[in-house]
């Protein structure tokens, strides 16, 4: 995501680029189904300045072994192993960036005693989109350090 733009504009542009990849802008010209959740990952200096941000989706299992490569250099593929997260889930219309920050603060306040286990400088926003494109469930999450 382009951090020189505001969050909403940057998010829209990244989402459109990712959707084009799923719609066939890839080496195999195949359309892949959208999966849930759509995840925004932000890496920051603590809770203040975001250094980098990107959108992520899980590819359908069928494409795990013969993955279509993106035609757009702004789309990168990365395989992740099993990871653990602390998650706070809530419903309603799509929150603003400030609302997400408040939800992260709530989760952080509950996780305080576990602070040694958490990777605080990387945050995850998960959006679950229902049929018709309406977002119904949202999550904020922190990843747990590998043991």
MODELLER restraints for C-alpha pairs under 7 A, 6 or more apart:
rsr = mdl.restraints
at = mdl.atoms
rsr.add(forms.Gaussian(group=physical.xy_distance, feature=features.Distance(at['CA:1:A'], at['CA:10:A']), mean=5.50, stdev=0.5))
rsr.add(forms.Gaussian(group=physical.xy_distance, feature=features.Distance(at['CA:1:A'], at['CA:11:A']), mean=6.49, stdev=0.5))
rsr.add(forms.Gaussian(group=physical.xy_distance, feature=features.Distance(at['CA:1:A'], at['CA:14:A']), mean=5.69, stdev=0.5))
rsr.add(forms.Gaussian(group=physical.xy_distance, feature=features.Distance(at['CA:1:A'], at['CA:53:A']), mean=5.45, stdev=0.5))
rsr.add(forms.Gaussian(group=physical.xy_distance, feature=features.Distance(at['CA:1:A'], at['CA:54:A']), mean=5.20, stdev=0.5))
rsr.add(forms.Gaussian(group=physical.xy_distance, feature=features.Distance(at['CA:2:A'], at['CA:10:A']), mean=5.46, stdev=0.5))
rsr.add(forms.Gaussian(group=physical.xy_distance, feature=features.Distance(at['CA:3:A'], at['CA:10:A']), mean=6.93, stdev=0.5))
rsr.add(forms.Gaussian(group=physical.xy_distance, feature=features.Distance(at['CA:14:A'], at['CA:55:A']), mean=6.74, stdev=0.5))
rsr.add(forms.Gaussian(group=physical.xy_distance, feature=features.Distance(at['CA:18:A'], at['CA:75:A']), mean=6.77, stdev=0.5))
rsr.add(forms.Gaussian(group=physical.xy_distance, feature=features.Distance(at['CA:21:A'], at['CA:70:A']), mean=6.17, stdev=0.5))
rsr.add(forms.Gaussian(group=physical.xy_distance, feature=features.Distance(at['CA:22:A'], at['CA:31:A']), mean=5.58, stdev=0.5))
rsr.add(forms.Gaussian(group=physical.xy_distance, feature=features.Distance(at['CA:22:A'], at['CA:32:A']), mean=5.04, stdev=0.5))
rsr.add(forms.Gaussian(group=physical.xy_distance, feature=features.Distance(at['CA:22:A'], at['CA:33:A']), mean=6.99, stdev=0.5))
rsr.add(forms.Gaussian(group=physical.xy_distance, feature=features.Distance(at['CA:23:A'], at['CA:30:A']), mean=6.99, stdev=0.5))
rsr.add(forms.Gaussian(group=physical.xy_distance, feature=features.Distance(at['CA:23:A'], at['CA:31:A']), mean=4.48, stdev=0.5))
rsr.add(forms.Gaussian(group=physical.xy_distance, feature=features.Distance(at['CA:23:A'], at['CA:32:A']), mean=6.28, stdev=0.5))
rsr.add(forms.Gaussian(group=physical.xy_distance, feature=features.Distance(at['CA:24:A'], at['CA:30:A']), mean=4.63, stdev=0.5))
rsr.add(forms.Gaussian(group=physical.xy_distance, feature=features.Distance(at['CA:24:A'], at['CA:31:A']), mean=4.61, stdev=0.5))
rsr.add(forms.Gaussian(group=physical.xy_distance, feature=features.Distance(at['CA:25:A'], at['CA:70:A']), mean=6.51, stdev=0.5))
rsr.add(forms.Gaussian(group=physical.xy_distance, feature=features.Distance(at['CA:25:A'], at['CA:71:A']), mean=5.85, stdev=0.5))
rsr.add(forms.Gaussian(group=physical.xy_distance, feature=features.Distance(at['CA:26:A'], at['CA:68:A']), mean=5.73, stdev=0.5))
rsr.add(forms.Gaussian(group=physical.xy_distance, feature=features.Distance(at['CA:26:A'], at['CA:69:A']), mean=5.39, stdev=0.5))
rsr.add(forms.Gaussian(group=physical.xy_distance, feature=features.Distance(at['CA:26:A'], at['CA:70:A']), mean=4.36, stdev=0.5))
rsr.add(forms.Gaussian(group=physical.xy_distance, feature=features.Distance(at['CA:26:A'], at['CA:71:A']), mean=4.92, stdev=0.5))
rsr.add(forms.Gaussian(group=physical.xy_distance, feature=features.Distance(at['CA:27:A'], at['CA:68:A']), mean=5.43, stdev=0.5))
rsr.add(forms.Gaussian(group=physical.xy_distance, feature=features.Distance(at['CA:27:A'], at['CA:69:A']), mean=5.11, stdev=0.5))
rsr.add(forms.Gaussian(group=physical.xy_distance, feature=features.Distance(at['CA:27:A'], at['CA:70:A']), mean=6.20, stdev=0.5))
rsr.add(forms.Gaussian(group=physical.xy_distance, feature=features.Distance(at['CA:27:A'], at['CA:71:A']), mean=6.28, stdev=0.5))
rsr.add(forms.Gaussian(group=physical.xy_distance, feature=features.Distance(at['CA:28:A'], at['CA:68:A']), mean=5.53, stdev=0.5))
rsr.add(forms.Gaussian(group=physical.xy_distance, feature=features.Distance(at['CA:33:A'], at['CA:60:A']), mean=6.99, stdev=0.5))
rsr.add(forms.Gaussian(group=physical.xy_distance, feature=features.Distance(at['CA:35:A'], at['CA:57:A']), mean=6.61, stdev=0.5))
rsr.add(forms.Gaussian(group=physical.xy_distance, feature=features.Distance(at['CA:35:A'], at['CA:58:A']), mean=6.11, stdev=0.5))
rsr.add(forms.Gaussian(group=physical.xy_distance, feature=features.Distance(at['CA:35:A'], at['CA:59:A']), mean=6.82, stdev=0.5))
rsr.add(forms.Gaussian(group=physical.xy_distance, feature=features.Distance(at['CA:35:A'], at['CA:60:A']), mean=6.93, stdev=0.5))
rsr.add(forms.Gaussian(group=physical.xy_distance, feature=features.Distance(at['CA:36:A'], at['CA:57:A']), mean=6.97, stdev=0.5))
rsr.add(forms.Gaussian(group=physical.xy_distance, feature=features.Distance(at['CA:36:A'], at['CA:128:A']), mean=5.61, stdev=0.5))
rsr.add(forms.Gaussian(group=physical.xy_distance, feature=features.Distance(at['CA:37:A'], at['CA:57:A']), mean=6.52, stdev=0.5))
rsr.add(forms.Gaussian(group=physical.xy_distance, feature=features.Distance(at['CA:37:A'], at['CA:126:A']), mean=5.48, stdev=0.5))
rsr.add(forms.Gaussian(group=physical.xy_distance, feature=features.Distance(at['CA:37:A'], at['CA:127:A']), mean=5.26, stdev=0.5))
rsr.add(forms.Gaussian(group=physical.xy_distance, feature=features.Distance(at['CA:37:A'], at['CA:128:A']), mean=4.97, stdev=0.5))
rsr.add(forms.Gaussian(group=physical.xy_distance, feature=features.Distance(at['CA:38:A'], at['CA:56:A']), mean=6.01, stdev=0.5))
rsr.add(forms.Gaussian(group=physical.xy_distance, feature=features.Distance(at['CA:38:A'], at['CA:57:A']), mean=5.18, stdev=0.5))
rsr.add(forms.Gaussian(group=physical.xy_distance, feature=features.Distance(at['CA:38:A'], at['CA:126:A']), mean=5.61, stdev=0.5))
rsr.add(forms.Gaussian(group=physical.xy_distance, feature=features.Distance(at['CA:38:A'], at['CA:127:A']), mean=5.21, stdev=0.5))
rsr.add(forms.Gaussian(group=physical.xy_distance, feature=features.Distance(at['CA:38:A'], at['CA:128:A']), mean=6.65, stdev=0.5))
rsr.add(forms.Gaussian(group=physical.xy_distance, feature=features.Distance(at['CA:39:A'], at['CA:55:A']), mean=5.49, stdev=0.5))
rsr.add(forms.Gaussian(group=physical.xy_distance, feature=features.Distance(at['CA:39:A'], at['CA:56:A']), mean=4.97, stdev=0.5))
rsr.add(forms.Gaussian(group=physical.xy_distance, feature=features.Distance(at['CA:39:A'], at['CA:57:A']), mean=6.25, stdev=0.5))
rsr.add(forms.Gaussian(group=physical.xy_distance, feature=features.Distance(at['CA:39:A'], at['CA:124:A']), mean=6.45, stdev=0.5))
rsr.add(forms.Gaussian(group=physical.xy_distance, feature=features.Distance(at['CA:39:A'], at['CA:125:A']), mean=5.38, stdev=0.5))
rsr.add(forms.Gaussian(group=physical.xy_distance, feature=features.Distance(at['CA:39:A'], at['CA:126:A']), mean=4.42, stdev=0.5))
rsr.add(forms.Gaussian(group=physical.xy_distance, feature=features.Distance(at['CA:39:A'], at['CA:127:A']), mean=6.37, stdev=0.5))
rsr.add(forms.Gaussian(group=physical.xy_distance, feature=features.Distance(at['CA:40:A'], at['CA:54:A']), mean=5.74, stdev=0.5))
rsr.add(forms.Gaussian(group=physical.xy_distance, feature=features.Distance(at['CA:40:A'], at['CA:55:A']), mean=4.49, stdev=0.5))
rsr.add(forms.Gaussian(group=physical.xy_distance, feature=features.Distance(at['CA:40:A'], at['CA:56:A']), mean=6.33, stdev=0.5))
rsr.add(forms.Gaussian(group=physical.xy_distance, feature=features.Distance(at['CA:40:A'], at['CA:124:A']), mean=5.66, stdev=0.5))
rsr.add(forms.Gaussian(group=physical.xy_distance, feature=features.Distance(at['CA:40:A'], at['CA:125:A']), mean=4.97, stdev=0.5))
rsr.add(forms.Gaussian(group=physical.xy_distance, feature=features.Distance(at['CA:40:A'], at['CA:126:A']), mean=6.54, stdev=0.5))
rsr.add(forms.Gaussian(group=physical.xy_distance, feature=features.Distance(at['CA:41:A'], at['CA:53:A']), mean=5.45, stdev=0.5))
rsr.add(forms.Gaussian(group=physical.xy_distance, feature=features.Distance(at['CA:41:A'], at['CA:54:A']), mean=5.39, stdev=0.5))
rsr.add(forms.Gaussian(group=physical.xy_distance, feature=features.Distance(at['CA:41:A'], at['CA:55:A']), mean=6.21, stdev=0.5))
rsr.add(forms.Gaussian(group=physical.xy_distance, feature=features.Distance(at['CA:41:A'], at['CA:122:A']), mean=6.93, stdev=0.5))
rsr.add(forms.Gaussian(group=physical.xy_distance, feature=features.Distance(at['CA:41:A'], at['CA:123:A']), mean=5.73, stdev=0.5))
rsr.add(forms.Gaussian(group=physical.xy_distance, feature=features.Distance(at['CA:41:A'], at['CA:124:A']), mean=4.69, stdev=0.5))
rsr.add(forms.Gaussian(group=physical.xy_distance, feature=features.Distance(at['CA:41:A'], at['CA:125:A']), mean=6.55, stdev=0.5))
rsr.add(forms.Gaussian(group=physical.xy_distance, feature=features.Distance(at['CA:42:A'], at['CA:50:A']), mean=6.46, stdev=0.5))
rsr.add(forms.Gaussian(group=physical.xy_distance, feature=features.Distance(at['CA:42:A'], at['CA:52:A']), mean=5.90, stdev=0.5))
rsr.add(forms.Gaussian(group=physical.xy_distance, feature=features.Distance(at['CA:42:A'], at['CA:53:A']), mean=4.26, stdev=0.5))
rsr.add(forms.Gaussian(group=physical.xy_distance, feature=features.Distance(at['CA:42:A'], at['CA:54:A']), mean=6.70, stdev=0.5))
rsr.add(forms.Gaussian(group=physical.xy_distance, feature=features.Distance(at['CA:42:A'], at['CA:122:A']), mean=5.56, stdev=0.5))
rsr.add(forms.Gaussian(group=physical.xy_distance, feature=features.Distance(at['CA:42:A'], at['CA:123:A']), mean=5.25, stdev=0.5))
rsr.add(forms.Gaussian(group=physical.xy_distance, feature=features.Distance(at['CA:42:A'], at['CA:124:A']), mean=6.59, stdev=0.5))
rsr.add(forms.Gaussian(group=physical.xy_distance, feature=features.Distance(at['CA:43:A'], at['CA:50:A']), mean=5.76, stdev=0.5))
rsr.add(forms.Gaussian(group=physical.xy_distance, feature=features.Distance(at['CA:43:A'], at['CA:51:A']), mean=5.68, stdev=0.5))
rsr.add(forms.Gaussian(group=physical.xy_distance, feature=features.Distance(at['CA:43:A'], at['CA:52:A']), mean=5.34, stdev=0.5))
rsr.add(forms.Gaussian(group=physical.xy_distance, feature=features.Distance(at['CA:43:A'], at['CA:53:A']), mean=6.19, stdev=0.5))
rsr.add(forms.Gaussian(group=physical.xy_distance, feature=features.Distance(at['CA:43:A'], at['CA:121:A']), mean=5.63, stdev=0.5))
rsr.add(forms.Gaussian(group=physical.xy_distance, feature=features.Distance(at['CA:43:A'], at['CA:122:A']), mean=4.42, stdev=0.5))
rsr.add(forms.Gaussian(group=physical.xy_distance, feature=features.Distance(at['CA:43:A'], at['CA:123:A']), mean=6.57, stdev=0.5))
rsr.add(forms.Gaussian(group=physical.xy_distance, feature=features.Distance(at['CA:44:A'], at['CA:50:A']), mean=4.01, stdev=0.5))
rsr.add(forms.Gaussian(group=physical.xy_distance, feature=features.Distance(at['CA:44:A'], at['CA:51:A']), mean=5.01, stdev=0.5))
rsr.add(forms.Gaussian(group=physical.xy_distance, feature=features.Distance(at['CA:44:A'], at['CA:52:A']), mean=6.98, stdev=0.5))
rsr.add(forms.Gaussian(group=physical.xy_distance, feature=features.Distance(at['CA:44:A'], at['CA:121:A']), mean=5.09, stdev=0.5))
rsr.add(forms.Gaussian(group=physical.xy_distance, feature=features.Distance(at['CA:44:A'], at['CA:122:A']), mean=6.32, stdev=0.5))
rsr.add(forms.Gaussian(group=physical.xy_distance, feature=features.Distance(at['CA:45:A'], at['CA:121:A']), mean=6.00, stdev=0.5))
rsr.add(forms.Gaussian(group=physical.xy_distance, feature=features.Distance(at['CA:46:A'], at['CA:120:A']), mean=6.49, stdev=0.5))
rsr.add(forms.Gaussian(group=physical.xy_distance, feature=features.Distance(at['CA:46:A'], at['CA:121:A']), mean=4.92, stdev=0.5))
rsr.add(forms.Gaussian(group=physical.xy_distance, feature=features.Distance(at['CA:47:A'], at['CA:121:A']), mean=6.82, stdev=0.5))
rsr.add(forms.Gaussian(group=physical.xy_distance, feature=features.Distance(at['CA:84:A'], at['CA:143:A']), mean=5.96, stdev=0.5))
rsr.add(forms.Gaussian(group=physical.xy_distance, feature=features.Distance(at['CA:84:A'], at['CA:144:A']), mean=5.44, stdev=0.5))
rsr.add(forms.Gaussian(group=physical.xy_distance, feature=features.Distance(at['CA:85:A'], at['CA:141:A']), mean=6.20, stdev=0.5))
rsr.add(forms.Gaussian(group=physical.xy_distance, feature=features.Distance(at['CA:85:A'], at['CA:142:A']), mean=5.55, stdev=0.5))
rsr.add(forms.Gaussian(group=physical.xy_distance, feature=features.Distance(at['CA:85:A'], at['CA:143:A']), mean=4.29, stdev=0.5))
rsr.add(forms.Gaussian(group=physical.xy_distance, feature=features.Distance(at['CA:85:A'], at['CA:144:A']), mean=5.39, stdev=0.5))
rsr.add(forms.Gaussian(group=physical.xy_distance, feature=features.Distance(at['CA:86:A'], at['CA:141:A']), mean=5.45, stdev=0.5))
rsr.add(forms.Gaussian(group=physical.xy_distance, feature=features.Distance(at['CA:86:A'], at['CA:142:A']), mean=5.42, stdev=0.5))
rsr.add(forms.Gaussian(group=physical.xy_distance, feature=features.Distance(at['CA:86:A'], at['CA:143:A']), mean=6.39, stdev=0.5))
rsr.add(forms.Gaussian(group=physical.xy_distance, feature=features.Distance(at['CA:87:A'], at['CA:139:A']), mean=6.37, stdev=0.5))
rsr.add(forms.Gaussian(group=physical.xy_distance, feature=features.Distance(at['CA:87:A'], at['CA:140:A']), mean=5.76, stdev=0.5))
rsr.add(forms.Gaussian(group=physical.xy_distance, feature=features.Distance(at['CA:87:A'], at['CA:141:A']), mean=4.35, stdev=0.5))
rsr.add(forms.Gaussian(group=physical.xy_distance, feature=features.Distance(at['CA:87:A'], at['CA:142:A']), mean=6.78, stdev=0.5))
rsr.add(forms.Gaussian(group=physical.xy_distance, feature=features.Distance(at['CA:88:A'], at['CA:107:A']), mean=6.28, stdev=0.5))
rsr.add(forms.Gaussian(group=physical.xy_distance, feature=features.Distance(at['CA:88:A'], at['CA:139:A']), mean=5.45, stdev=0.5))
rsr.add(forms.Gaussian(group=physical.xy_distance, feature=features.Distance(at['CA:88:A'], at['CA:140:A']), mean=5.42, stdev=0.5))
rsr.add(forms.Gaussian(group=physical.xy_distance, feature=features.Distance(at['CA:88:A'], at['CA:141:A']), mean=6.37, stdev=0.5))
rsr.add(forms.Gaussian(group=physical.xy_distance, feature=features.Distance(at['CA:89:A'], at['CA:138:A']), mean=5.69, stdev=0.5))
rsr.add(forms.Gaussian(group=physical.xy_distance, feature=features.Distance(at['CA:89:A'], at['CA:139:A']), mean=4.29, stdev=0.5))
rsr.add(forms.Gaussian(group=physical.xy_distance, feature=features.Distance(at['CA:89:A'], at['CA:140:A']), mean=6.68, stdev=0.5))
rsr.add(forms.Gaussian(group=physical.xy_distance, feature=features.Distance(at['CA:90:A'], at['CA:137:A']), mean=5.86, stdev=0.5))
rsr.add(forms.Gaussian(group=physical.xy_distance, feature=features.Distance(at['CA:90:A'], at['CA:138:A']), mean=5.40, stdev=0.5))
rsr.add(forms.Gaussian(group=physical.xy_distance, feature=features.Distance(at['CA:90:A'], at['CA:139:A']), mean=6.30, stdev=0.5))
rsr.add(forms.Gaussian(group=physical.xy_distance, feature=features.Distance(at['CA:91:A'], at['CA:136:A']), mean=5.59, stdev=0.5))
rsr.add(forms.Gaussian(group=physical.xy_distance, feature=features.Distance(at['CA:91:A'], at['CA:137:A']), mean=4.48, stdev=0.5))
rsr.add(forms.Gaussian(group=physical.xy_distance, feature=features.Distance(at['CA:91:A'], at['CA:138:A']), mean=5.94, stdev=0.5))
rsr.add(forms.Gaussian(group=physical.xy_distance, feature=features.Distance(at['CA:92:A'], at['CA:136:A']), mean=5.71, stdev=0.5))
rsr.add(forms.Gaussian(group=physical.xy_distance, feature=features.Distance(at['CA:92:A'], at['CA:137:A']), mean=6.68, stdev=0.5))
rsr.add(forms.Gaussian(group=physical.xy_distance, feature=features.Distance(at['CA:93:A'], at['CA:135:A']), mean=6.44, stdev=0.5))
rsr.add(forms.Gaussian(group=physical.xy_distance, feature=features.Distance(at['CA:93:A'], at['CA:136:A']), mean=6.48, stdev=0.5))
rsr.add(forms.Gaussian(group=physical.xy_distance, feature=features.Distance(at['CA:94:A'], at['CA:135:A']), mean=6.33, stdev=0.5))
rsr.add(forms.Gaussian(group=physical.xy_distance, feature=features.Distance(at['CA:103:A'], at['CA:140:A']), mean=6.87, stdev=0.5))
rsr.add(forms.Gaussian(group=physical.xy_distance, feature=features.Distance(at['CA:104:A'], at['CA:140:A']), mean=6.15, stdev=0.5))
rsr.add(forms.Gaussian(group=physical.xy_distance, feature=features.Distance(at['CA:117:A'], at['CA:144:A']), mean=5.61, stdev=0.5))
rsr.add(forms.Gaussian(group=physical.xy_distance, feature=features.Distance(at['CA:117:A'], at['CA:145:A']), mean=5.50, stdev=0.5))
rsr.add(forms.Gaussian(group=physical.xy_distance, feature=features.Distance(at['CA:118:A'], at['CA:142:A']), mean=6.62, stdev=0.5))
rsr.add(forms.Gaussian(group=physical.xy_distance, feature=features.Distance(at['CA:118:A'], at['CA:143:A']), mean=5.99, stdev=0.5))
rsr.add(forms.Gaussian(group=physical.xy_distance, feature=features.Distance(at['CA:118:A'], at['CA:144:A']), mean=4.62, stdev=0.5))
rsr.add(forms.Gaussian(group=physical.xy_distance, feature=features.Distance(at['CA:118:A'], at['CA:145:A']), mean=5.70, stdev=0.5))
rsr.add(forms.Gaussian(group=physical.xy_distance, feature=features.Distance(at['CA:119:A'], at['CA:142:A']), mean=6.51, stdev=0.5))
rsr.add(forms.Gaussian(group=physical.xy_distance, feature=features.Distance(at['CA:119:A'], at['CA:143:A']), mean=5.64, stdev=0.5))
rsr.add(forms.Gaussian(group=physical.xy_distance, feature=features.Distance(at['CA:119:A'], at['CA:144:A']), mean=6.02, stdev=0.5))
rsr.add(forms.Gaussian(group=physical.xy_distance, feature=features.Distance(at['CA:119:A'], at['CA:145:A']), mean=6.09, stdev=0.5))
rsr.add(forms.Gaussian(group=physical.xy_distance, feature=features.Distance(at['CA:120:A'], at['CA:142:A']), mean=6.66, stdev=0.5))
rsr.add(forms.Gaussian(group=physical.xy_distance, feature=features.Distance(at['CA:122:A'], at['CA:142:A']), mean=6.81, stdev=0.5))
rsr.add(forms.Gaussian(group=physical.xy_distance, feature=features.Distance(at['CA:123:A'], at['CA:141:A']), mean=6.06, stdev=0.5))
rsr.add(forms.Gaussian(group=physical.xy_distance, feature=features.Distance(at['CA:123:A'], at['CA:142:A']), mean=5.42, stdev=0.5))
rsr.add(forms.Gaussian(group=physical.xy_distance, feature=features.Distance(at['CA:124:A'], at['CA:140:A']), mean=5.65, stdev=0.5))
rsr.add(forms.Gaussian(group=physical.xy_distance, feature=features.Distance(at['CA:124:A'], at['CA:141:A']), mean=4.98, stdev=0.5))
rsr.add(forms.Gaussian(group=physical.xy_distance, feature=features.Distance(at['CA:124:A'], at['CA:142:A']), mean=6.35, stdev=0.5))
rsr.add(forms.Gaussian(group=physical.xy_distance, feature=features.Distance(at['CA:125:A'], at['CA:139:A']), mean=5.62, stdev=0.5))
rsr.add(forms.Gaussian(group=physical.xy_distance, feature=features.Distance(at['CA:125:A'], at['CA:140:A']), mean=4.67, stdev=0.5))
rsr.add(forms.Gaussian(group=physical.xy_distance, feature=features.Distance(at['CA:125:A'], at['CA:141:A']), mean=6.46, stdev=0.5))
rsr.add(forms.Gaussian(group=physical.xy_distance, feature=features.Distance(at['CA:126:A'], at['CA:138:A']), mean=5.67, stdev=0.5))
rsr.add(forms.Gaussian(group=physical.xy_distance, feature=features.Distance(at['CA:126:A'], at['CA:139:A']), mean=4.90, stdev=0.5))
rsr.add(forms.Gaussian(group=physical.xy_distance, feature=features.Distance(at['CA:126:A'], at['CA:140:A']), mean=6.38, stdev=0.5))
rsr.add(forms.Gaussian(group=physical.xy_distance, feature=features.Distance(at['CA:127:A'], at['CA:135:A']), mean=6.75, stdev=0.5))
rsr.add(forms.Gaussian(group=physical.xy_distance, feature=features.Distance(at['CA:127:A'], at['CA:137:A']), mean=6.14, stdev=0.5))
rsr.add(forms.Gaussian(group=physical.xy_distance, feature=features.Distance(at['CA:127:A'], at['CA:138:A']), mean=4.75, stdev=0.5))
rsr.add(forms.Gaussian(group=physical.xy_distance, feature=features.Distance(at['CA:127:A'], at['CA:139:A']), mean=6.55, stdev=0.5))
rsr.add(forms.Gaussian(group=physical.xy_distance, feature=features.Distance(at['CA:128:A'], at['CA:135:A']), mean=5.92, stdev=0.5))
rsr.add(forms.Gaussian(group=physical.xy_distance, feature=features.Distance(at['CA:128:A'], at['CA:136:A']), mean=6.35, stdev=0.5))
rsr.add(forms.Gaussian(group=physical.xy_distance, feature=features.Distance(at['CA:128:A'], at['CA:137:A']), mean=5.31, stdev=0.5))
rsr.add(forms.Gaussian(group=physical.xy_distance, feature=features.Distance(at['CA:128:A'], at['CA:138:A']), mean=6.32, stdev=0.5))
rsr.add(forms.Gaussian(group=physical.xy_distance, feature=features.Distance(at['CA:129:A'], at['CA:135:A']), mean=4.29, stdev=0.5))
rsr.add(forms.Gaussian(group=physical.xy_distance, feature=features.Distance(at['CA:129:A'], at['CA:136:A']), mean=6.17, stdev=0.5))
rsr.add(forms.Gaussian(group=physical.xy_distance, feature=features.Distance(at['CA:130:A'], at['CA:136:A']), mean=6.54, stdev=0.5))
